[in-house]
């Protein structure tokens, strides 16, 4: 049940972020959820390698414990991805001056108001 809520809220957050910057909303909503799960998988993969190398003695039959450990990792990865996207999209915003009012004016005319 927790997974369904996480999918919903992560997707909703990335959907609104993409909507704010006029990007493909559904693509980034789905990509946010994929990043969440992929980071959890990578975390468990690294944990398996470390367990084999150093012999931590992790109980691999305890799936709930691994899922609970992967939740903060996935949230942190999504936060990092969101931060990167937001910074990238903020740099690419082009501020358009109100050029309609400047129609008919010469380039060296200045408006002192």
Gaussian input, Z-matrix of N, CA and C with variables (Angstrom, degrees):
# hf/3-21g

backbone

0 1
 N
 C     1     B1
 C     2     B2     1     A1
 N     3     B3     2     A2     1     D1
 C     4     B4     3     A3     2     D2
 C     5     B5     4     A4     3     D3
 N     6     B6     5     A5     4     D4
 C     7     B7     6     A6     5     D5
 C     8     B8     7     A7     6     D6
 N     9     B9     8     A8     7     D7
 C    10    B10     9     A9     8     D8
 C    11    B11    10    A10     9     D9
 N    12    B12    11    A11    10    D10
 C    13    B13    12    A12    11    D11
 C    14    B14    13    A13    12    D12
 N    15    B15    14    A14    13    D13
 C    16    B16    15    A15    14    D14
 C    17    B17    16    A16    15    D15
 N    18    B18    17    A17    16    D16
 C    19    B19    18    A18    17    D17
 C    20    B20    19    A19    18    D18
 N    21    B21    20    A20    19    D19
 C    22    B22    21    A21    20    D20
 C    23    B23    22    A22    21    D21
 N    24    B24    23    A23    22    D22
 C    25    B25    24    A24    23    D23
 C    26    B26    25    A25    24    D24
 N    27    B27    26    A26    25    D25
 C    28    B28    27    A27    26    D26
 C    29    B29    28    A28    27    D27
 N    30    B30    29    A29    28    D28
 C    31    B31    30    A30    29    D29
 C    32    B32    31    A31    30    D30
 N    33    B33    32    A32    31    D31
 C    34    B34    33    A33    32    D32
 C    35    B35    34    A34    33    D33
 N    36    B36    35    A35    34    D34
 C    37    B37    36    A36    35    D35
 C    38    B38    37    A37    36    D36
 N    39    B39    38    A38    37    D37
 C    40    B40    39    A39    38    D38
 C    41    B41    40    A40    39    D39
 N    42    B42    41    A41    40    D40
 C    43    B43    42    A42    41    D41
 C    44    B44    43    A43    42    D42
 N    45    B45    44    A44    43    D43
 C    46    B46    45    A45    44    D44
 C    47    B47    46    A46    45    D45
 N    48    B48    47    A47    46    D46
 C    49    B49    48    A48    47    D47
 C    50    B50    49    A49    48    D48
 N    51    B51    50    A50    49    D49
 C    52    B52    51    A51    50    D50
 C    53    B53    52    A52    51    D51
 N    54    B54    53    A53    52    D52
 C    55    B55    54    A54    53    D53
 C    56    B56    55    A55    54    D54
 N    57    B57    56    A56    55    D55
 C    58    B58    57    A57    56    D56
 C    59    B59    58    A58    57    D57
 N    60    B60    59    A59    58    D58
 C    61    B61    60    A60    59    D59
 C    62    B62    61    A61    60    D60
 N    63    B63    62    A62    61    D61
 C    64    B64    63    A63    62    D62
 C    65    B65    64    A64    63    D63
 N    66    B66    65    A65    64    D64
 C    67    B67    66    A66    65    D65
 C    68    B68    67    A67    66    D66
 N    69    B69    68    A68    67    D67
 C    70    B70    69    A69    68    D68
 C    71    B71    70    A70    69    D69
 N    72    B72    71    A71    70    D70
 C    73    B73    72    A72    71    D71
 C    74    B74    73    A73    72    D72
 N    75    B75    74    A74    73    D73
 C    76    B76    75    A75    74    D74
 C    77    B77    76    A76    75    D75
 N    78    B78    77    A77    76    D76
 C    79    B79    78    A78    77    D77
 C    80    B80    79    A79    78    D78
 N    81    B81    80    A80    79    D79
 C    82    B82    81    A81    80    D80
 C    83    B83    82    A82    81    D81
 N    84    B84    83    A83    82    D82
 C    85    B85    84    A84    83    D83
 C    86    B86    85    A85    84    D84
 N    87    B87    86    A86    85    D85
 C    88    B88    87    A87    86    D86
 C    89    B89    88    A88    87    D87
 N    90    B90    89    A89    88    D88
 C    91    B91    90    A90    89    D89
 C    92    B92    91    A91    90    D90
 N    93    B93    92    A92    91    D91
 C    94    B94    93    A93    92    D92
 C    95    B95    94    A94    93    D93
 N    96    B96    95    A95    94    D94
 C    97    B97    96    A96    95    D95
 C    98    B98    97    A97    96    D96
 N    99    B99    98    A98    97    D97
 C   100   B100    99    A99    98    D98
 C   101   B101   100   A100    99    D99
 N   102   B102   101   A101   100   D100
 C   103   B103   102   A102   101   D101
 C   104   B104   103   A103   102   D102
 N   105   B105   104   A104   103   D103
 C   106   B106   105   A105   104   D104
 C   107   B107   106   A106   105   D105
 N   108   B108   107   A107   106   D106
 C   109   B109   108   A108   107   D107
 C   110   B110   109   A109   108   D108
 N   111   B111   110   A110   109   D109
 C   112   B112   111   A111   110   D110
 C   113   B113   112   A112   111   D111
 N   114   B114   113   A113   112   D112
 C   115   B115   114   A114   113   D113
 C   116   B116   115   A115   114   D114
 N   117   B117   116   A116   115   D115
 C   118   B118   117   A117   116   D116
 C   119   B119   118   A118   117   D117
 N   120   B120   119   A119   118   D118
 C   121   B121   120   A120   119   D119
 C   122   B122   121   A121   120   D120
 N   123   B123   122   A122   121   D121
 C   124   B124   123   A123   122   D122
 C   125   B125   124   A124   123   D123
 N   126   B126   125   A125   124   D124
 C   127   B127   126   A126   125   D125
 C   128   B128   127   A127   126   D126
 N   129   B129   128   A128   127   D127
 C   130   B130   129   A129   128   D128
 C   131   B131   130   A130   129   D129
 N   132   B132   131   A131   130   D130
 C   133   B133   132   A132   131   D131
 C   134   B134   133   A133   132   D132
 N   135   B135   134   A134   133   D133
 C   136   B136   135   A135   134   D134
 C   137   B137   136   A136   135   D135
 N   138   B138   137   A137   136   D136
 C   139   B139   138   A138   137   D137
 C   140   B140   139   A139   138   D138
 N   141   B141   140   A140   139   D139
 C   142   B142   141   A141   140   D140
 C   143   B143   142   A142   141   D141
 N   144   B144   143   A143   142   D142
 C   145   B145   144   A144   143   D143
 C   146   B146   145   A145   144   D144
 N   147   B147   146   A146   145   D145
 C   148   B148   147   A147   146   D146
 C   149   B149   148   A148   147   D147
 N   150   B150   149   A149   148   D148
 C   151   B151   150   A150   149   D149
 C   152   B152   151   A151   150   D150
 N   153   B153   152   A152   151   D151
 C   154   B154   153   A153   152   D152
 C   155   B155   154   A154   153   D153
 N   156   B156   155   A155   154   D154
 C   157   B157   156   A156   155   D155
 C   158   B158   157   A157   156   D156
 N   159   B159   158   A158   157   D157
 C   160   B160   159   A159   158   D158
 C   161   B161   160   A160   159   D159
 N   162   B162   161   A161   160   D160
 C   163   B163   162   A162   161   D161
 C   164   B164   163   A163   162   D162
 N   165   B165   164   A164   163   D163
 C   166   B166   165   A165   164   D164
 C   167   B167   166   A166   165   D165
 N   168   B168   167   A167   166   D166
 C   169   B169   168   A168   167   D167
 C   170   B170   169   A169   168   D168
 N   171   B171   170   A170   169   D169
 C   172   B172   171   A171   170   D170
 C   173   B173   172   A172   171   D171
 N   174   B174   173   A173   172   D172
 C   175   B175   174   A174   173   D173
 C   176   B176   175   A175   174   D174
 N   177   B177   176   A176   175   D175
 C   178   B178   177   A177   176   D176
 C   179   B179   178   A178   177   D177
 N   180   B180   179   A179   178   D178
 C   181   B181   180   A180   179   D179
 C   182   B182   181   A181   180   D180
 N   183   B183   182   A182   181   D181
 C   184   B184   183   A183   182   D182
 C   185   B185   184   A184   183   D183
 N   186   B186   185   A185   184   D184
 C   187   B187   186   A186   185   D185
 C   188   B188   187   A187   186   D186
 N   189   B189   188   A188   187   D187
 C   190   B190   189   A189   188   D188
 C   191   B191   190   A190   189   D189
 N   192   B192   191   A191   190   D190
 C   193   B193   192   A192   191   D191
 C   194   B194   193   A193   192   D192
 N   195   B195   194   A194   193   D193
 C   196   B196   195   A195   194   D194
 C   197   B197   196   A196   195   D195
 N   198   B198   197   A197   196   D196
 C   199   B199   198   A198   197   D197
 C   200   B200   199   A199   198   D198
 N   201   B201   200   A200   199   D199
 C   202   B202   201   A201   200   D200
 C   203   B203   202   A202   201   D201
 N   204   B204   203   A203   202   D202
 C   205   B205   204   A204   203   D203
 C   206   B206   205   A205   204   D204
 N   207   B207   206   A206   205   D205
 C   208   B208   207   A207   206   D206
 C   209   B209   208   A208   207   D207
 N   210   B210   209   A209   208   D208
 C   211   B211   210   A210   209   D209
 C   212   B212   211   A211   210   D210
 N   213   B213   212   A212   211   D211
 C   214   B214   213   A213   212   D212
 C   215   B215   214   A214   213   D213
 N   216   B216   215   A215   214   D214
 C   217   B217   216   A216   215   D215
 C   218   B218   217   A217   216   D216
 N   219   B219   218   A218   217   D217
 C   220   B220   219   A219   218   D218
 C   221   B221   220   A220   219   D219
 N   222   B222   221   A221   220   D220
 C   223   B223   222   A222   221   D221
 C   224   B224   223   A223   222   D222
 N   225   B225   224   A224   223   D223
 C   226   B226   225   A225   224   D224
 C   227   B227   226   A226   225   D225
 N   228   B228   227   A227   226   D226
 C   229   B229   228   A228   227   D227
 C   230   B230   229   A229   228   D228
 N   231   B231   230   A230   229   D229
 C   232   B232   231   A231   230   D230
 C   233   B233   232   A232   231   D231
 N   234   B234   233   A233   232   D232
 C   235   B235   234   A234   233   D233
 C   236   B236   235   A235   234   D234
 N   237   B237   236   A236   235   D235
 C   238   B238   237   A237   236   D236
 C   239   B239   238   A238   237   D237
 N   240   B240   239   A239   238   D238
 C   241   B241   240   A240   239   D239
 C   242   B242   241   A241   240   D240
 N   243   B243   242   A242   241   D241
 C   244   B244   243   A243   242   D242
 C   245   B245   244   A244   243   D243
 N   246   B246   245   A245   244   D244
 C   247   B247   246   A246   245   D245
 C   248   B248   247   A247   246   D246
 N   249   B249   248   A248   247   D247
 C   250   B250   249   A249   248   D248
 C   251   B251   250   A250   249   D249
 N   252   B252   251   A251   250   D250
 C   253   B253   252   A252   251   D251
 C   254   B254   253   A253   252   D252
 N   255   B255   254   A254   253   D253
 C   256   B256   255   A255   254   D254
 C   257   B257   256   A256   255   D255
 N   258   B258   257   A257   256   D256
 C   259   B259   258   A258   257   D257
 C   260   B260   259   A259   258   D258
 N   261   B261   260   A260   259   D259
 C   262   B262   261   A261   260   D260
 C   263   B263   262   A262   261   D261
 N   264   B264   263   A263   262   D262
 C   265   B265   264   A264   263   D263
 C   266   B266   265   A265   264   D264
 N   267   B267   266   A266   265   D265
 C   268   B268   267   A267   266   D266
 C   269   B269   268   A268   267   D267
 N   270   B270   269   A269   268   D268
 C   271   B271   270   A270   269   D269
 C   272   B272   271   A271   270   D270
 N   273   B273   272   A272   271   D271
 C   274   B274   273   A273   272   D272
 C   275   B275   274   A274   273   D273
 N   276   B276   275   A275   274   D274
 C   277   B277   276   A276   275   D275
 C   278   B278   277   A277   276   D276
 N   279   B279   278   A278   277   D277
 C   280   B280   279   A279   278   D278
 C   281   B281   280   A280   279   D279
 N   282   B282   281   A281   280   D280
 C   283   B283   282   A282   281   D281
 C   284   B284   283   A283   282   D282
 N   285   B285   284   A284   283   D283
 C   286   B286   285   A285   284   D284
 C   287   B287   286   A286   285   D285
 N   288   B288   287   A287   286   D286
 C   289   B289   288   A288   287   D287
 C   290   B290   289   A289   288   D288
 N   291   B291   290   A290   289   D289
 C   292   B292   291   A291   290   D290
 C   293   B293   292   A292   291   D291
 N   294   B294   293   A293   292   D292
 C   295   B295   294   A294   293   D293
 C   296   B296   295   A295   294   D294
 N   297   B297   296   A296   295   D295
 C   298   B298   297   A297   296   D296
 C   299   B299   298   A298   297   D297
 N   300   B300   299   A299   298   D298
 C   301   B301   300   A300   299   D299
 C   302   B302   301   A301   300   D300
 N   303   B303   302   A302   301   D301
 C   304   B304   303   A303   302   D302
 C   305   B305   304   A304   303   D303
 N   306   B306   305   A305   304   D304
 C   307   B307   306   A306   305   D305
 C   308   B308   307   A307   306   D306
 N   309   B309   308   A308   307   D307
 C   310   B310   309   A309   308   D308
 C   311   B311   310   A310   309   D309
 N   312   B312   311   A311   310   D310
 C   313   B313   312   A312   311   D311
 C   314   B314   313   A313   312   D312
 N   315   B315   314   A314   313   D313
 C   316   B316   315   A315   314   D314
 C   317   B317   316   A316   315   D315
 N   318   B318   317   A317   316   D316
 C   319   B319   318   A318   317   D317
 C   320   B320   319   A319   318   D318
 N   321   B321   320   A320   319   D319
 C   322   B322   321   A321   320   D320
 C   323   B323   322   A322   321   D321
 N   324   B324   323   A323   322   D322
 C   325   B325   324   A324   323   D323
 C   326   B326   325   A325   324   D324
 N   327   B327   326   A326   325   D325
 C   328   B328   327   A327   326   D326
 C   329   B329   328   A328   327   D327
 N   330   B330   329   A329   328   D328
 C   331   B331   330   A330   329   D329
 C   332   B332   331   A331   330   D330
 N   333   B333   332   A332   331   D331
 C   334   B334   333   A333   332   D332
 C   335   B335   334   A334   333   D333
 N   336   B336   335   A335   334   D334
 C   337   B337   336   A336   335   D335
 C   338   B338   337   A337   336   D336

   B1=1.4434
   B2=1.5306
   B3=1.3265
   B4=1.4522
   B5=1.5242
   B6=1.3200
   B7=1.4567
   B8=1.5183
   B9=1.3281
   B10=1.4641
   B11=1.5244
   B12=1.3300
   B13=1.4644
   B14=1.5231
   B15=1.3225
   B16=1.4623
   B17=1.5230
   B18=1.3258
   B19=1.4668
   B20=1.5248
   B21=1.3194
   B22=1.4597
   B23=1.5306
   B24=1.3191
   B25=1.4604
   B26=1.5309
   B27=1.3128
   B28=1.4661
   B29=1.5191
   B30=1.3162
   B31=1.4639
   B32=1.5174
   B33=1.3220
   B34=1.4684
   B35=1.5291
   B36=1.3244
   B37=1.4677
   B38=1.5309
   B39=1.3311
   B40=1.4587
   B41=1.5252
   B42=1.3230
   B43=1.4577
   B44=1.5273
   B45=1.3341
   B46=1.4692
   B47=1.5285
   B48=1.3247
   B49=1.4576
   B50=1.5268
   B51=1.3189
   B52=1.4626
   B53=1.5297
   B54=1.3144
   B55=1.4587
   B56=1.5318
   B57=1.3104
   B58=1.4575
   B59=1.5288
   B60=1.3203
   B61=1.4580
   B62=1.5295
   B63=1.3232
   B64=1.4720
   B65=1.5340
   B66=1.3271
   B67=1.4537
   B68=1.5327
   B69=1.3268
   B70=1.4562
   B71=1.5349
   B72=1.3315
   B73=1.4657
   B74=1.5216
   B75=1.3213
   B76=1.4624
   B77=1.5211
   B78=1.3125
   B79=1.4578
   B80=1.5247
   B81=1.3231
   B82=1.4593
   B83=1.5262
   B84=1.3250
   B85=1.4671
   B86=1.5273
   B87=1.3097
   B88=1.4646
   B89=1.5263
   B90=1.3290
   B91=1.4580
   B92=1.5237
   B93=1.3233
   B94=1.4612
   B95=1.5188
   B96=1.3330
   B97=1.4674
   B98=1.5303
   B99=1.3311
   B100=1.4747
   B101=1.5316
   B102=1.3263
   B103=1.4693
   B104=1.5279
   B105=1.3326
   B106=1.4699
   B107=1.5270
   B108=1.3171
   B109=1.4638
   B110=1.5300
   B111=1.3283
   B112=1.4688
   B113=1.5286
   B114=1.3191
   B115=1.4595
   B116=1.5300
   B117=1.3268
   B118=1.4616
   B119=1.5177
   B120=1.3309
   B121=1.4628
   B122=1.5196
   B123=1.3250
   B124=1.4701
   B125=1.5281
   B126=1.3296
   B127=1.4623
   B128=1.5263
   B129=1.3195
   B130=1.4620
   B131=1.5329
   B132=1.3187
   B133=1.4654
   B134=1.5229
   B135=1.3309
   B136=1.4658
   B137=1.5227
   B138=1.3207
   B139=1.4602
   B140=1.5290
   B141=1.3186
   B142=1.4709
   B143=1.5214
   B144=1.3195
   B145=1.4699
   B146=1.5273
   B147=1.3373
   B148=1.4650
   B149=1.5275
   B150=1.3368
   B151=1.4637
   B152=1.5249
   B153=1.3200
   B154=1.4617
   B155=1.5333
   B156=1.3310
   B157=1.4633
   B158=1.5228
   B159=1.3275
   B160=1.4651
   B161=1.5168
   B162=1.3170
   B163=1.4620
   B164=1.5202
   B165=1.3111
   B166=1.4651
   B167=1.5280
   B168=1.3020
   B169=1.4606
   B170=1.5197
   B171=1.3175
   B172=1.4701
   B173=1.5201
   B174=1.3311
   B175=1.4645
   B176=1.5257
   B177=1.3329
   B178=1.4620
   B179=1.5174
   B180=1.3252
   B181=1.4582
   B182=1.5283
   B183=1.3114
   B184=1.4465
   B185=1.5283
   B186=1.3226
   B187=1.4622
   B188=1.5259
   B189=1.3245
   B190=1.4649
   B191=1.5241
   B192=1.3007
   B193=1.4597
   B194=1.5242
   B195=1.3419
   B196=1.4621
   B197=1.5172
   B198=1.3331
   B199=1.4664
   B200=1.5251
   B201=1.3269
   B202=1.4594
   B203=1.5311
   B204=1.3347
   B205=1.4556
   B206=1.5297
   B207=1.3195
   B208=1.4628
   B209=1.5271
   B210=1.3323
   B211=1.4756
   B212=1.5259
   B213=1.3475
   B214=1.4689
   B215=1.5298
   B216=1.3315
   B217=1.4662
   B218=1.5220
   B219=1.3239
   B220=1.4634
   B221=1.5142
   B222=1.3250
   B223=1.4622
   B224=1.5261
   B225=1.3206
   B226=1.4661
   B227=1.5287
   B228=1.3273
   B229=1.4630
   B230=1.5234
   B231=1.3329
   B232=1.4610
   B233=1.5169
   B234=1.3198
   B235=1.4582
   B236=1.5264
   B237=1.3217
   B238=1.4598
   B239=1.5186
   B240=1.3273
   B241=1.4597
   B242=1.5260
   B243=1.3216
   B244=1.4678
   B245=1.5173
   B246=1.3192
   B247=1.4617
   B248=1.5267
   B249=1.3283
   B250=1.4617
   B251=1.5244
   B252=1.3301
   B253=1.4613
   B254=1.5201
   B255=1.3141
   B256=1.4611
   B257=1.5196
   B258=1.3309
   B259=1.4673
   B260=1.5280
   B261=1.3288
   B262=1.4579
   B263=1.5237
   B264=1.3126
   B265=1.4612
   B266=1.5266
   B267=1.3188
   B268=1.4598
   B269=1.5240
   B270=1.3276
   B271=1.4552
   B272=1.5181
   B273=1.3226
   B274=1.4624
   B275=1.5254
   B276=1.3284
   B277=1.4596
   B278=1.5274
   B279=1.3162
   B280=1.4534
   B281=1.5196
   B282=1.3139
   B283=1.4526
   B284=1.5194
   B285=1.3210
   B286=1.4502
   B287=1.5187
   B288=1.3028
   B289=1.4616
   B290=1.5189
   B291=1.2882
   B292=1.4580
   B293=1.5217
   B294=1.3168
   B295=1.4503
   B296=1.5200
   B297=1.3019
   B298=1.4568
   B299=1.5277
   B300=1.3311
   B301=1.4563
   B302=1.5267
   B303=1.3234
   B304=1.4600
   B305=1.5227
   B306=1.3240
   B307=1.4595
   B308=1.5248
   B309=1.3027
   B310=1.4576
   B311=1.5062
   B312=1.3009
   B313=1.4585
   B314=1.5219
   B315=1.2962
   B316=1.4554
   B317=1.5247
   B318=1.3071
   B319=1.4629
   B320=1.5208
   B321=1.3152
   B322=1.4546
   B323=1.5291
   B324=1.3252
   B325=1.4689
   B326=1.5175
   B327=1.3138
   B328=1.4615
   B329=1.5045
   B330=1.2959
   B331=1.4595
   B332=1.5156
   B333=1.3139
   B334=1.4741
   B335=1.5186
   B336=1.2937
   B337=1.4618
   B338=1.4789
   A1=110.75
   A2=116.24
   A3=120.14
   A4=110.83
   A5=116.74
   A6=121.49
   A7=112.72
   A8=116.76
   A9=120.78
   A10=110.32
   A11=116.84
   A12=119.92
   A13=111.21
   A14=116.58
   A15=119.72
   A16=111.16
   A17=117.45
   A18=120.72
   A19=110.15
   A20=116.67
   A21=120.98
   A22=111.49
   A23=116.91
   A24=119.68
   A25=112.84
   A26=117.40
   A27=119.93
   A28=109.76
   A29=116.57
   A30=120.29
   A31=112.15
   A32=116.18
   A33=120.71
   A34=110.83
   A35=116.97
   A36=120.67
   A37=110.89
   A38=117.16
   A39=120.05
   A40=111.61
   A41=117.65
   A42=121.70
   A43=110.14
   A44=116.48
   A45=120.46
   A46=111.42
   A47=117.39
   A48=120.54
   A49=110.58
   A50=117.23
   A51=120.90
   A52=110.86
   A53=117.06
   A54=120.72
   A55=110.46
   A56=117.12
   A57=122.34
   A58=111.41
   A59=117.25
   A60=121.55
   A61=112.63
   A62=117.83
   A63=124.60
   A64=112.41
   A65=115.75
   A66=122.08
   A67=108.48
   A68=117.10
   A69=122.28
   A70=108.92
   A71=116.46
   A72=121.79
   A73=112.89
   A74=116.83
   A75=119.96
   A76=111.86
   A77=116.83
   A78=119.66
   A79=110.68
   A80=116.87
   A81=119.79
   A82=112.21
   A83=118.05
   A84=119.86
   A85=110.18
   A86=116.61
   A87=120.86
   A88=110.50
   A89=116.92
   A90=120.45
   A91=111.64
   A92=117.85
   A93=120.96
   A94=111.87
   A95=116.82
   A96=121.05
   A97=110.16
   A98=116.87
   A99=120.59
   A100=110.04
   A101=117.53
   A102=121.25
   A103=109.90
   A104=116.59
   A105=120.80
   A106=110.72
   A107=117.09
   A108=120.18
   A109=111.95
   A110=117.79
   A111=120.45
   A112=110.98
   A113=116.95
   A114=118.87
   A115=111.31
   A116=117.04
   A117=119.98
   A118=112.01
   A119=116.15
   A120=120.65
   A121=110.60
   A122=116.65
   A123=120.40
   A124=110.04
   A125=117.52
   A126=121.65
   A127=110.95
   A128=116.94
   A129=120.24
   A130=110.14
   A131=117.38
   A132=121.02
   A133=110.77
   A134=116.97
   A135=121.15
   A136=110.12
   A137=116.72
   A138=121.15
   A139=111.04
   A140=116.89
   A141=120.63
   A142=110.39
   A143=116.80
   A144=120.61
   A145=110.65
   A146=116.31
   A147=119.06
   A148=111.93
   A149=116.53
   A150=120.09
   A151=110.93
   A152=116.23
   A153=119.36
   A154=111.18
   A155=117.20
   A156=119.95
   A157=112.94
   A158=115.70
   A159=119.38
   A160=114.22
   A161=117.92
   A162=121.20
   A163=113.85
   A164=117.55
   A165=121.42
   A166=112.87
   A167=117.90
   A168=121.22
   A169=112.84
   A170=116.78
   A171=121.82
   A172=108.94
   A173=115.87
   A174=122.00
   A175=108.50
   A176=116.36
   A177=120.76
   A178=112.21
   A179=118.09
   A180=120.44
   A181=111.66
   A182=117.42
   A183=122.56
   A184=109.45
   A185=117.21
   A186=122.18
   A187=111.76
   A188=117.64
   A189=120.27
   A190=111.60
   A191=116.84
   A192=120.24
   A193=112.00
   A194=116.05
   A195=119.67
   A196=111.66
   A197=116.83
   A198=120.71
   A199=110.57
   A200=116.50
   A201=119.49
   A202=111.88
   A203=116.42
   A204=119.51
   A205=111.23
   A206=117.67
   A207=121.34
   A208=112.43
   A209=118.53
   A210=120.94
   A211=111.85
   A212=120.01
   A213=117.65
   A214=113.84
   A215=116.33
   A216=119.94
   A217=109.69
   A218=117.38
   A219=121.27
   A220=112.38
   A221=116.35
   A222=119.94
   A223=110.32
   A224=117.56
   A225=120.78
   A226=111.06
   A227=117.12
   A228=119.99
   A229=110.87
   A230=117.27
   A231=120.19
   A232=111.57
   A233=116.66
   A234=119.50
   A235=110.65
   A236=116.69
   A237=120.72
   A238=112.04
   A239=116.77
   A240=121.32
   A241=110.75
   A242=116.31
   A243=121.38
   A244=110.35
   A245=117.59
   A246=122.12
   A247=110.82
   A248=116.31
   A249=121.24
   A250=110.65
   A251=117.25
   A252=120.31
   A253=111.69
   A254=116.67
   A255=120.55
   A256=110.90
   A257=117.32
   A258=120.64
   A259=110.76
   A260=117.26
   A261=121.20
   A262=110.58
   A263=117.11
   A264=120.51
   A265=111.78
   A266=118.25
   A267=120.11
   A268=110.96
   A269=117.87
   A270=120.68
   A271=112.33
   A272=116.90
   A273=119.72
   A274=113.42
   A275=118.60
   A276=120.77
   A277=108.54
   A278=115.41
   A279=120.95
   A280=107.37
   A281=115.37
   A282=119.65
   A283=108.58
   A284=115.96
   A285=121.86
   A286=108.15
   A287=116.16
   A288=120.55
   A289=109.00
   A290=115.96
   A291=120.24
   A292=108.17
   A293=115.93
   A294=121.80
   A295=112.81
   A296=119.07
   A297=121.23
   A298=110.43
   A299=116.65
   A300=119.63
   A301=112.17
   A302=117.49
   A303=121.35
   A304=112.75
   A305=118.72
   A306=121.39
   A307=108.53
   A308=116.60
   A309=121.83
   A310=113.56
   A311=119.23
   A312=121.46
   A313=109.15
   A314=115.20
   A315=120.19
   A316=108.66
   A317=116.58
   A318=120.80
   A319=112.44
   A320=118.27
   A321=120.08
   A322=111.84
   A323=118.73
   A324=121.38
   A325=108.76
   A326=115.74
   A327=119.93
   A328=109.04
   A329=115.09
   A330=121.93
   A331=107.87
   A332=116.21
   A333=120.22
   A334=107.55
   A335=115.42
   A336=118.81
   A337=111.60
   D1=-37.52
   D2=178.52
   D3=-63.69
   D4=-36.32
   D5=179.56
   D6=-62.83
   D7=-37.86
   D8=179.09
   D9=-65.80
   D10=-42.27
   D11=177.94
   D12=-64.68
   D13=-41.39
   D14=179.07
   D15=-63.35
   D16=-43.44
   D17=177.73
   D18=-59.47
   D19=-45.04
   D20=-178.38
   D21=-63.05
   D22=-50.45
   D23=-175.20
   D24=-71.65
   D25=-35.51
   D26=176.25
   D27=-66.30
   D28=-46.99
   D29=178.49
   D30=-61.41
   D31=-41.80
   D32=-179.84
   D33=-64.66
   D34=-41.31
   D35=-179.74
   D36=-63.30
   D37=-47.18
   D38=-179.76
   D39=-69.94
   D40=-31.76
   D41=176.33
   D42=-62.16
   D43=-46.97
   D44=179.94
   D45=-67.48
   D46=-36.97
   D47=178.09
   D48=-63.73
   D49=-45.38
   D50=179.02
   D51=-67.03
   D52=-35.12
   D53=178.07
   D54=-66.25
   D55=-38.04
   D56=179.99
   D57=-62.54
   D58=-35.65
   D59=-177.27
   D60=-105.65
   D61=17.87
   D62=178.08
   D63=52.25
   D64=49.23
   D65=175.99
   D66=-108.24
   D67=177.90
   D68=179.26
   D69=-70.25
   D70=107.47
   D71=-170.86
   D72=-65.13
   D73=-49.81
   D74=-175.53
   D75=-69.62
   D76=-34.22
   D77=178.53
   D78=-60.15
   D79=-47.93
   D80=-176.82
   D81=-76.18
   D82=-27.14
   D83=174.07
   D84=-65.18
   D85=-45.42
   D86=178.94
   D87=-69.88
   D88=-38.63
   D89=179.72
   D90=-64.57
   D91=-35.17
   D92=176.41
   D93=-62.72
   D94=-41.78
   D95=178.53
   D96=-68.16
   D97=-39.69
   D98=179.08
   D99=-64.63
   D100=-40.66
   D101=178.04
   D102=-61.71
   D103=-41.19
   D104=179.53
   D105=-59.06
   D106=-50.79
   D107=-177.52
   D108=-72.53
   D109=-37.01
   D110=-179.90
   D111=-65.02
   D112=-38.62
   D113=178.79
   D114=-67.86
   D115=-34.26
   D116=174.89
   D117=-65.24
   D118=-39.76
   D119=178.66
   D120=-66.56
   D121=-43.19
   D122=178.62
   D123=-63.15
   D124=-39.89
   D125=178.30
   D126=-60.31
   D127=-46.74
   D128=-179.85
   D129=-66.66
   D130=-37.61
   D131=177.99
   D132=-61.83
   D133=-44.75
   D134=177.79
   D135=-64.60
   D136=-38.40
   D137=178.88
   D138=-64.14
   D139=-38.37
   D140=177.19
   D141=-64.16
   D142=-44.37
   D143=179.71
   D144=-63.00
   D145=-44.72
   D146=179.12
   D147=-65.05
   D148=-35.17
   D149=177.83
   D150=-66.41
   D151=-38.11
   D152=179.07
   D153=-71.31
   D154=-38.13
   D155=-178.07
   D156=-73.75
   D157=-43.94
   D158=-173.01
   D159=-108.58
   D160=-5.77
   D161=176.11
   D162=63.78
   D163=53.48
   D164=179.58
   D165=-67.67
   D166=-22.67
   D167=179.88
   D168=74.72
   D169=42.80
   D170=-179.06
   D171=-74.27
   D172=136.25
   D173=177.41
   D174=-80.28
   D175=100.14
   D176=-176.17
   D177=-76.95
   D178=-8.32
   D179=176.61
   D180=-80.34
   D181=-14.32
   D182=179.73
   D183=-88.26
   D184=80.92
   D185=-176.51
   D186=-69.67
   D187=-34.41
   D188=-179.95
   D189=-64.02
   D190=-38.41
   D191=178.49
   D192=-64.26
   D193=-40.65
   D194=177.48
   D195=-66.90
   D196=-38.73
   D197=178.00
   D198=-63.45
   D199=-41.93
   D200=-179.87
   D201=-68.44
   D202=-30.93
   D203=176.78
   D204=-72.99
   D205=-29.75
   D206=-177.02
   D207=-80.24
   D208=-19.26
   D209=-178.05
   D210=-60.74
   D211=-52.18
   D212=179.66
   D213=-65.01
   D214=-29.96
   D215=177.63
   D216=-65.95
   D217=-44.17
   D218=178.82
   D219=-65.21
   D220=-41.04
   D221=178.88
   D222=-65.67
   D223=-40.39
   D224=178.36
   D225=-64.91
   D226=-39.45
   D227=178.22
   D228=-65.69
   D229=-40.20
   D230=177.35
   D231=-66.10
   D232=-38.09
   D233=177.67
   D234=-63.19
   D235=-43.04
   D236=177.71
   D237=-63.63
   D238=-41.62
   D239=178.50
   D240=-64.93
   D241=-41.33
   D242=178.36
   D243=-64.50
   D244=-40.63
   D245=179.59
   D246=-63.52
   D247=-43.94
   D248=179.59
   D249=-64.65
   D250=-45.74
   D251=179.50
   D252=-62.14
   D253=-44.23
   D254=-178.08
   D255=-62.79
   D256=-44.91
   D257=178.68
   D258=-63.06
   D259=-42.08
   D260=-179.57
   D261=-64.77
   D262=-44.43
   D263=-177.64
   D264=-72.17
   D265=-32.04
   D266=177.11
   D267=-66.86
   D268=-33.72
   D269=177.28
   D270=-70.77
   D271=-29.11
   D272=-174.96
   D273=-89.65
   D274=-0.91
   D275=178.39
   D276=-73.10
   D277=130.15
   D278=178.71
   D279=-105.61
   D280=121.29
   D281=177.61
   D282=-84.09
   D283=120.78
   D284=-177.86
   D285=-97.65
   D286=124.29
   D287=177.74
   D288=-73.08
   D289=158.00
   D290=179.65
   D291=-75.77
   D292=88.10
   D293=-174.03
   D294=-79.67
   D295=-14.88
   D296=-179.10
   D297=-65.29
   D298=-38.27
   D299=179.63
   D300=-70.61
   D301=-20.01
   D302=-177.62
   D303=-90.48
   D304=1.87
   D305=-179.97
   D306=-66.75
   D307=129.79
   D308=177.94
   D309=91.28
   D310=-7.67
   D311=178.72
   D312=-90.68
   D313=149.46
   D314=175.34
   D315=-80.42
   D316=160.03
   D317=-176.84
   D318=-66.04
   D319=-32.09
   D320=-176.59
   D321=-91.99
   D322=1.91
   D323=173.34
   D324=-76.93
   D325=135.23
   D326=178.05
   D327=-117.84
   D328=144.04
   D329=178.55
   D330=-100.05
   D331=112.99
   D332=-177.70
   D333=-103.78
   D334=83.30
   D335=177.55
   D336=-137.21

